[in-house]
Amino acid sequence: MADPVHQFEIVKLFPVTKIGGQEIAFTNSAAFMVFAVVGITAFLLMSTARRAVVPGRMQSLAELSYEFVASTIGSTTGKEGMRFFPFVFSLFMFILVANLVGLVPYTFTVTSHIIITIALAMSVFLTVVVYGVWKHGLHFFGLFVPKGIPIFILPLIVFIEVLSFISRPISHSVRLFANMLAGHITLKVFASFITLLGGLGAVGIASAVLPLAMVIGLTALELLVAFLQAYVFTILTCIYLNDALHPGH
Amino acid sequence: MADGTRDKEDRSNKPDDEAALSARLQSLGDRLASVSRPTENDARFRKADTTGMARGLRLSTELVAGVIVGAMIGWLIDRWLGISPWGMIVFLMLGFAAGVLNVMRVAGVAPDRTK
């Protein structure tokens, strides 16, 4: 049986530099990240180059993605959230394209590595903390002190609130990583059933139809999950940014 | 003739009925306003989560994340202060509480902290 986790292997393409004895290499992961960024940039530049009043196919796709993210931010954080639009839009497009590219056979799924997703989640988390403290000062920490709590259980509640706050980047990153990892492994396992059964003669080939149907269904599901996870990541980013913008009224 | 009187009666009753109806509408509106006001923030939050699936996907990891953070902090405190099982015991429980709080917030059972 083919190794279902082989697809997540990091391969060094060429070495770049050495920092403190640790080799920094350009890997297949980095290559697909560059591909995603270049692809998004090229798509947005080319589709908006003509700036037609009546948009063509590509232009309306670009406008749709803009509208989608803008309305998500608007409905979650209000108007002030639009100052974070470039950040949120970049996150959404990067995750979406990385997820979708990963669905093509023989490609590498960048978002199936937790180091990538936790870096993205930490950038959101640090933005929330830094912006919240910069904008509201110590008032930002009022986030951890709910109102109307009796004073003698307040320390306990504050501890729980702080832990709940710290757990955000973890759930934020693990959700994306785990969904992509599990989905791709499931696809691979069912796909390998097809070849295994196919080697068993006529009966095997007849029954190999079942995992084949499963793989087709799973591919459609993974397409949905790829989009949905990018959306969930975006909406959670907006909800967290909302805390930085309006900590405890 | 019977028709005529009924018409007259109807006409005379109409303002009364309308007044009563508008009064009832008014009271209903007041009651609705008082009911929906506390969940206004909630409704906005719900609109943001357009698909129930997106919300469902959030639930699974929220609880685990709380417990993981509690365990991590407990382990670090044990290492730094050398009070071996106690940091882990206390922070694992606090982490579990934080995880449950996360899940209740996502499900909309507990009020959001911003309120």
Interface residues (C-beta under 8 A of the other chain):
Chain A: T72 S75 T76 L143 P146 L156 F159 I160 E161 L163 S164 I166 S167 R168 I170 S171 V174 R175 A178 N179 L228 Q229 Y231 V232 I235 L236 C238 I239 N242 D243 H246 P247 G248 H249
Chain B: R44 F45 K47 A48 D49 T51 M53 A54 L57 R58 S60 T61 E62 V64 A65 G66 I68 V69 G70 I73 F91 L94 G95 A97 A98 G99 L101 N102 R113 T114 K115
